[in-house]
């Protein structure tokens, strides 16, 4: 066996051009498959990040009844001890209180139902980067008594920075909630519906307005990786009392999960077609190599080498080509995708406008998740090993007289 492996390795470099062509076909196969998977998963990751940072966060701690009935009666008290426990869990990067409710926003002449979001300004800005969307005025700071309005709502009410917003609503346990608030800033939210309805308040100001002192509708939890939410849900759930629950972004955004699953299924079909093309391309290169060497095989067999040993040598040649092609392909494809990871492809035209309308950046993003690359390498290697059986079969059918005339 050792002799066969050594002969196979030497045979590869007797005809360098032929070997380089064969390796190049595998390198290109790994590169193409990895690039496609990286682009596909990168677009999913971008979608998830936009949805999560758009509003919900990766996880939320809520009252067990809140998701079904989002009222102030189902708010929770988040003790400093509970918040500190969650912050100490590995992979948790941020924990922030929110208080959500509704009120009638008005000026002297117009009124409109508004969604009121009480937030911790610094933490919220780290989640949604909302301060970057301020078009006029400034964003909230801790202790502010003013509000920030969506541009659509401000335009409807004919209000600007420095004007006074009237809000009328219902507070905790039916208490009347009325107040006058100075407009500190106007933001242009990427979601058109939010833009027409949203009012931001500093959370203590919102608690005072709704008489929900010390209460929150949810505790938003962030992590650096959306793949980590499963174990975070388990760890956070273990320290919560029975009247509280933890929900992941998948629980809160099932339509996004379903859309990704549907698109991924379509992507797998496309990838299967791609692998068929790759397999036929590799097969044609390997069979070309075998046909070119028919006379060589005939001479070697004629001078006494058995077909079985010749088949083993050719098999190892193909395996070496597969290993070299896959390793080089892995390195090149990872370097190739690193470039696109830091320099995503810009989208133009109607596609870009649709992305912007849904609050997403108009770029085609790429993923650097390691499994995307080594999975393609392994799969392409097994395809090359499978294809190596064809030259072995061809050698076993070799006719010396016919091969010597080739």
Secondary structure, DSSP 8 states (H G I E B T S, - for coil): -HHHHHHHHHHHTTSHHHHHHHHHHHHHHHHHHHHHHHHHHHHHHHHHHHHIIIII-SEEEEETTTTTS-SGGG-EE--HHHHHHHHTSTTEEEEEEEEEEEEEEE-SS-EEEEEEEEE-HHHHHHHH-GGGGEEEE----TT---EEEEHHHHHHHT--TT-EEEEEEE-GGG-EEEEEEEEEEEE--SSHHHHHHEEEEEHHHHHHHHT-TTEESEEEEEES-GGGHHHHHHHHHHHS-TTEEEEEHHHH-HHHHHHHHHHHHHHHHHHHHHHHHHHHHHHHHHHHHHHHTHHHHHHHHHTT--HHHHHHHHHHHHHHHHHHHHHHHHHHHHHHHHHHHHS-EE--HHHHHHHHHTT--SEE-----HHHHHHHHHHHHHHHHHHHHHHHHHHHT--HHHHHT-
